[in-house]
């Protein structure tokens, strides 16, 4: 079986249409992304915010807190 490095080198030499087809194939082999929160979870979070149990934060603050800014 070919190593990842060998496969990457082979992929680099493909034409653009072939690369696109390979990408489609590889994406189809990955598991689906997890679904977002269900309606009950959304309702619970809205209730927490409306009741004051939690305080909302801005998108910028969120990014800063998770270390992405």
MDAnalysis code that builds the backbone (N, CA, C; Angstrom):
import MDAnalysis as mda
import numpy as np

u = mda.Universe.empty(207, n_residues=69, atom_resindex=np.repeat(np.arange(69), 3), trajectory=True)
u.add_TopologyAttr("name", ["N", "CA", "C"] * 69)
u.add_TopologyAttr("resid", np.arange(1, 70))
u.add_TopologyAttr("resname", ["UNK", "UNK", "UNK", "UNK", "UNK", "UNK", "UNK", "UNK", "UNK", "UNK", "UNK", "UNK", "UNK", "UNK", "UNK", "UNK", "UNK", "UNK", "UNK", "UNK", "UNK", "UNK", "UNK", "UNK", "UNK", "UNK", "UNK", "UNK", "UNK", "UNK", "UNK", "UNK", "UNK", "UNK", "UNK", "UNK", "UNK", "UNK", "UNK", "UNK", "UNK", "UNK", "UNK", "UNK", "UNK", "UNK", "UNK", "UNK", "UNK", "UNK", "UNK", "UNK", "UNK", "UNK", "UNK", "UNK", "UNK", "UNK", "UNK", "UNK", "UNK", "UNK", "UNK", "UNK", "UNK", "UNK", "UNK", "UNK", "UNK"])
u.atoms.positions = np.array([
    [0.851, -1.187, 0.000],
    [0.000, 0.000, 0.000],
    [0.893, 1.246, 0.000],
    [0.498, 2.239, -0.757],
    [1.253, 3.481, -0.868],
    [1.178, 4.268, 0.433],
    [2.252, 5.000, 0.712],
    [2.250, 5.857, 1.895],
    [1.494, 7.143, 1.577],
    [1.138, 7.859, 2.623],
    [0.436, 9.127, 2.438],
    [1.267, 10.075, 1.583],
    [2.561, 10.140, 1.836],
    [3.425, 11.033, 1.065],
    [3.408, 10.666, -0.413],
    [3.422, 9.381, -0.716],
    [3.374, 8.940, -2.110],
    [2.052, 9.325, -2.763],
    [0.964, 9.137, -2.042],
    [-0.355, 9.494, -2.574],
    [-0.442, 10.997, -2.797],
    [0.103, 11.782, -1.856],
    [0.078, 13.236, -2.009],
    [0.867, 13.661, -3.246],
    [2.016, 13.064, -3.459],
    [2.816, 13.400, -4.645],
    [2.060, 13.045, -5.923],
    [1.397, 11.897, -5.923],
    [0.614, 11.511, -7.096],
    [-0.539, 12.481, -7.311],
    [-1.194, 12.880, -6.232],
    [-2.312, 13.822, -6.343],
    [-1.834, 15.164, -6.880],
    [-0.630, 15.588, -6.469],
    [-0.082, 16.858, -6.955],
    [0.099, 16.860, -8.468],
    [0.326, 15.694, -9.053],
    [0.582, 15.630, -10.496],
    [-0.699, 15.501, -11.327],
    [-1.847, 15.393, -10.678],
    [-3.116, 15.259, -11.398],
    [-3.526, 16.573, -12.051],
    [-4.334, 16.470, -13.081],
    [-4.922, 17.666, -13.689],
    [-5.938, 18.257, -12.710],
    [-6.293, 19.505, -12.936],
    [-7.262, 20.150, -12.050],
    [-8.596, 19.402, -12.008],
    [-9.155, 18.987, -13.155],
    [-10.418, 18.231, -13.088],
    [-10.282, 16.925, -12.293],
    [-9.139, 16.243, -12.451],
    [-8.937, 15.008, -11.694],
    [-8.787, 15.287, -10.198],
    [-8.124, 16.394, -9.867],
    [-8.007, 16.775, -8.448],
    [-9.389, 17.046, -7.860],
    [-10.240, 17.724, -8.635],
    [-11.593, 18.009, -8.162],
    [-12.369, 16.719, -7.933],
    [-12.225, 15.767, -8.848],
    [-12.914, 14.485, -8.698],
    [-12.373, 13.721, -7.493],
    [-11.067, 13.749, -7.296],
    [-10.468, 13.095, -6.130],
    [-10.970, 13.743, -4.846],
    [-11.043, 15.057, -4.838],
    [-11.547, 15.765, -3.665],
    [-12.983, 15.366, -3.365],
    [-13.824, 15.323, -4.395],
    [-15.215, 14.887, -4.203],
    [-15.265, 13.481, -3.613],
    [-14.448, 12.603, -4.163],
    [-14.410, 11.223, -3.665],
    [-14.001, 11.185, -2.192],
    [-12.939, 11.893, -1.848],
    [-12.461, 11.874, -0.463],
    [-13.477, 12.486, 0.495],
    [-14.104, 13.578, 0.089],
    [-15.113, 14.202, 0.949],
    [-16.288, 13.265, 1.190],
    [-16.643, 12.489, 0.186],
    [-17.755, 11.544, 0.336],
    [-17.413, 10.370, 1.241],
    [-16.124, 10.151, 1.498],
    [-15.737, 9.048, 2.382],
    [-15.699, 9.465, 3.843],
    [-15.778, 10.766, 4.106],
    [-15.752, 11.256, 5.486],
    [-17.142, 11.172, 6.099],
    [-17.195, 11.000, 7.430],
    [-18.514, 10.997, 8.071],
    [-19.147, 12.378, 7.961],
    [-20.460, 12.413, 7.997],
    [-21.164, 13.692, 7.944],
    [-20.800, 14.533, 9.159],
    [-20.859, 15.837, 8.969],
    [-20.613, 16.748, 10.085],
    [-21.711, 16.562, 11.125],
    [-21.360, 16.751, 12.386],
    [-22.400, 16.613, 13.405],
    [-23.486, 17.662, 13.205],
    [-24.686, 17.286, 13.524],
    [-25.802, 18.218, 13.429],
    [-25.693, 19.250, 14.537],
    [-26.309, 20.381, 14.328],
    [-26.339, 21.411, 15.351],
    [-27.278, 21.007, 16.474],
    [-27.463, 21.892, 17.421],
    [-28.344, 21.572, 18.544],
    [-29.781, 21.356, 18.080],
    [-30.487, 20.455, 18.762],
    [-31.884, 20.219, 18.408],
    [-32.761, 21.328, 18.998],
    [-34.039, 21.313, 18.669],
    [-34.954, 22.371, 19.110],
    [-35.005, 22.492, 20.626],
    [-34.960, 21.359, 21.331],
    [-35.007, 21.401, 22.797],
    [-33.778, 22.098, 23.362],
    [-32.612, 21.829, 22.786],
    [-31.378, 22.468, 23.242],
    [-31.432, 23.968, 22.980],
    [-31.921, 24.362, 21.815],
    [-32.044, 25.787, 21.495],
    [-32.991, 26.458, 22.483],
    [-34.139, 25.848, 22.758],
    [-35.109, 26.418, 23.698],
    [-34.500, 26.552, 25.089],
    [-33.726, 25.551, 25.510],
    [-33.084, 25.605, 26.825],
    [-32.088, 26.762, 26.889],
    [-31.309, 26.933, 25.843],
    [-30.316, 28.010, 25.836],
    [-30.981, 29.386, 25.808],
    [-32.059, 29.520, 25.040],
    [-32.794, 30.788, 25.001],
    [-33.341, 31.098, 26.387],
    [-33.920, 30.110, 27.048],
    [-34.465, 30.298, 28.396],
    [-33.366, 30.715, 29.366],
    [-32.198, 30.114, 29.271],
    [-31.081, 30.487, 30.144],
    [-30.693, 31.943, 29.936],
    [-30.673, 32.393, 28.684],
    [-30.311, 33.786, 28.419],
    [-31.408, 34.732, 28.889],
    [-32.670, 34.393, 28.605],
    [-33.775, 35.271, 28.989],
    [-33.942, 35.361, 30.499],
    [-33.628, 34.288, 31.206],
    [-33.772, 34.292, 32.663],
    [-32.588, 34.952, 33.356],
    [-31.517, 35.203, 32.608],
    [-30.327, 35.796, 33.207],
    [-29.386, 34.764, 33.809],
    [-29.695, 33.487, 33.643],
    [-28.836, 32.433, 34.193],
    [-27.451, 32.449, 33.536],
    [-27.400, 32.862, 32.286],
    [-26.121, 33.004, 31.583],
    [-26.089, 34.368, 30.914],
    [-24.890, 34.881, 30.722],
    [-24.729, 36.171, 30.075],
    [-24.158, 35.952, 28.675],
    [-24.772, 36.559, 27.663],
    [-24.234, 36.406, 26.308],
    [-22.895, 37.126, 26.172],
    [-22.080, 36.655, 25.243],
    [-20.821, 37.329, 24.932],
    [-20.794, 37.602, 23.430],
    [-19.971, 38.565, 23.033],
    [-19.859, 38.905, 21.610],
    [-19.036, 37.843, 20.886],
    [-19.155, 37.852, 19.579],
    [-18.371, 36.923, 18.757],
    [-16.878, 37.165, 18.965],
    [-16.472, 38.447, 19.012],
    [-15.060, 38.773, 19.231],
    [-14.576, 38.248, 20.576],
    [-15.406, 38.392, 21.616],
    [-15.030, 37.895, 22.937],
    [-14.907, 36.370, 22.916],
    [-15.832, 35.707, 22.246],
    [-15.760, 34.250, 22.126],
    [-14.451, 33.832, 21.471],
    [-14.109, 34.467, 20.339],
    [-12.875, 34.113, 19.638],
    [-11.655, 34.353, 20.513],
    [-11.660, 35.456, 21.264],
    [-10.536, 35.742, 22.156],
    [-10.421, 34.679, 23.243],
    [-11.549, 34.247, 23.779],
    [-11.534, 33.272, 24.866],
    [-11.120, 31.881, 24.402],
    [-11.384, 31.544, 23.160],
    [-10.964, 30.229, 22.668],
    [-9.603, 30.308, 21.970],
    [-8.974, 31.473, 22.044],
    [-7.621, 31.625, 21.535],
    [-7.493, 31.698, 20.035],
    [-8.488, 32.227, 19.366],
    [-8.433, 32.289, 17.906],
    [-8.253, 33.706, 17.397],
    [-7.904, 34.605, 18.271],
    [-7.719, 35.981, 17.835],
    [-6.387, 36.505, 18.278],
])
